[in-house]
Amino acid sequence: MKKLVSALLTVSLLAGCGASSAAASAAETASAASTNETASASMTPGTYTATAHGMDGDVTVAVTVDESAITNIEIVDENETDSVGDKALGIVADEITENQSLAVDSVAGATISSAAMKTAVADALGQAGADAGEWKKREVAVETKDETFDYDVVVVGAGYAGIQSAFKAMQDGAKVALLEKQGIVGGTSIFSSGAYVAAFTEDEVDDKVQVWLDRNTQEVNTIDVDKLTTAMSNAPEIIQNYSDMGIQGKTFMETGWGIDATEKAQKNAASIKLATAEVHPKGGTNLIDTLVQKLQDGGVDIYLNTPASRLLTKDNAVVGVECDTKTGVKTFNAKAVVMATGTYARNAELCRQLDPSAEKNFTAASAGDTGEGIQMAVDAGAQFYPYQHKMSGIFAPDPYDMPVVGQPYNSYPYECLLVNSSAERPVKEDAGTHFQMEYFIEQDGPDYGWVVMDQNVADKFLNLDKYLKATEDGSTYIEAHKAGSVAELAKDMGVDADKLQATIDEYNKMCEAGEDTDLGKDPQYLTALTGDTWYAVKEYDMTRGEYGGIVTDDKAEVTDVDGNAIPGLYAAGLISSGDLIGDFYPGMEALGVCSYMGWISGREAAAYAAGN
């Protein structure tokens, strides 16, 4: 794995920019490491193996020590998320070894995996006779230095849209910097299926635009067909570029392109259990990793842990970005800036302002989706789209334990009965989360549905005993109930007993007839719910982000309240998506928005920077 200079601080993945500060930082780190080694109690030399639980399973490490220091940390086995948790493990291991301390920072965006590495190493140190508590208190030196850099194009946000924008700007000859506030790249796209609606040839563009439109409901929010057509017309060139660089994919669901999953992503998928549906390995990591390697090969400087704080302006034009980091203020002068910072799903204040029903929702969006980029653009004169809406997520009983995030199916058995907070059955249980979410929106709390089961169905529900125990122990958010009657179950759920019984009775009649005449559920899942033992589990519909954001034109230029382009400012991805998605998110379009508008923004920003 490529060693990161000043890892977990402001860094470039490439040698070059900031070399002098990197050398100074390395000297301070060496001094701190030397001090820490001197302070260490004697250890018994050898290699010690320890295991800790990570995001997606156990992480096992082998830690080699001499009398006073860690000399090597080897990752023996892990199943952390491809290109997210697994990268964090390596980064943290390197930092611990370099600094001879367990007080190193966690990798932003992969805190659980980071914690697993620290816990496992602490265990190994204890086995060697060290005081792990003392290692956790050891100082990690940080050099602070303000710095200024000059680029043609600066892209803010290293999710798919930002990476795509940086790639195209690089391809068109611009000197490019890509800024990412987290310790890893990829954003929410790293968890994606890697599939989106796409045209393979120019002749297919109109047909695929129609496919896109047909997937959307537009009763409230209208898609800009001209802008969508302009965006889609770039698909053939993009796919050809990807093919040339070795990104393998295929036609997906006859609507577009699906990118093959890596071996590690397939391993991740193999460990996931779903009650009914088949798990689909994700192709997002293949896409992101390949593009990032091309950026590195092409000379793009990638700065991690570098959060954009302010846009710089001159004569009403955007001319750069300032970043407040742990190592000082980093100023990036630029001829053009592309904002690709994703959504605001993790910003309660912006949710309250723009999409109030999302404020209290749990979300599976990237930890970096906190909305500062959107606010910076608005401060520079951008306007919000009038329509803002949350993107569908995944139903799960524990929003903090999400093994199915990024998968296209729910975790519950499809043989269950799914009801809302009014004990009504609003949608078929096998509908899929994108369409389904619209039927479970709660205004005063997180969106959720109740999974109602008899014993036969409950036997298929994963981890049911765990959720029942958590409820019994007083969990503030997990709710699972077992009852001896429907009336008792309704009381536990907080719904009207007569209404729940009527819903069950109506459902059972259709099951006995073998046809769901109300909602069209697949007959193979129609089994009447009976018996004296009943269960209900609350499943939260976690979002994957918010679409809408700020207004751009078909050149990805950010426009002001009068519809005029703000010179030097561009945006791509879900930060500007309100006119490309309809009333709710139907799936297979987010990556398309990132791909097409990322490509356009990189091309236009490079041309603007060159004075063309």
Number of C-alpha atoms within 10 A of each C-alpha: 7 8 12 17 20 20 21 23 23 28 26 26 18 20 14 11 16 16 14 10 19 20 13 14 20 19 14 17 22 16 15 21 23 15 15 21 20 12 13 17 14 16 19 14 16 14 20 18 19 19 20 20 18 26 22 19 18 17 24 22 26 20 26 19 20 15 16 18 24 23 15 16 22 15 16 13 13 22 20 26 25 23 20 21 25 20 19 28 27 19 23 25 22 19 23 24 17 20 27 28 25 25 17 23 17 21 25 18 21 24 19 20 30 26 21 25 31 23 20 23 27 23 21 23 26 15 17 22 14 21 17 19 12 15 21 15 13 21 18 21 17 16 17 13 13 13 14 12 13 15 18 25 32 33 33 29 32 30 25 32 37 35 29 30 38 37 25 24 29 23 16 16 14 23 21 29 26 24 31 28 24 25 25 23 26 27 26 21 25 25 23 22 22 25 26 23 26 32 25 21 14 13 11 15 22 15 13 21 21 13 16 27 19 10 15 20 16 14 8 10 18 17 20 15 15 11 18 23 16 17 24 26 23 21 25 18 15 19 20 14 12 17 12 10 12 11 19 17 19 12 16 16 11 12 17 21 22 23 22 22 23 19 12 19 23 17 16 20 21 12 13 15 14 19 17 17 16 13 18 17 23 27 25 28 26 23 24 24 18 14 20 21 11 16 24 16 10 15 16 24 23 25 26 25 24 28 24 24 18 19 23 19 15 9 7 12 17 22 22 27 24 18 22 17 19 16 20 15 18 21 21 24 21 23 22 28 32 29 31 32 32 36 29 29 31 25 16 18 15 19 23 13 10 21 19 18 18 30 22 17 26 22 26 24 26 24 16 24 23 22 22 20 25 25 19 18 25 19 12 20 17 25 21 22 17 13 18 22 23 27 24 25 28 28 27 24 26 17 20 12 11 17 21 18 22 23 23 20 23 24 23 26 22 25 27 25 27 24 25 20 18 14 24 18 22 17 22 18 24 21 17 18 24 19 14 21 26 19 15 19 19 17 13 12 13 19 25 24 28 26 24 25 25 22 16 17 21 22 13 18 21 15 10 18 11 12 20 19 15 16 17 13 10 10 12 8 15 22 22 25 21 18 17 12 14 22 18 15 21 22 12 16 20 12 17 14 17 13 15 20 16 13 16 21 15 13 22 19 14 17 20 12 13 16 17 19 11 13 13 13 19 16 14 11 17 21 20 24 20 14 12 10 16 24 25 28 26 25 25 25 28 28 25 22 24 29 30 25 30 26 25 30 16 16 21 29 23 29 24 19 12 9 13 14 21 19 20 23 28 30 38 35 30 26 29 30 27 26 23 24 28 25 18 21 24 20 20 23 20 24 23 25 26 27 27 25 34 32 28 26 32 36 23 24 33 29 18 17 19 15 8 8
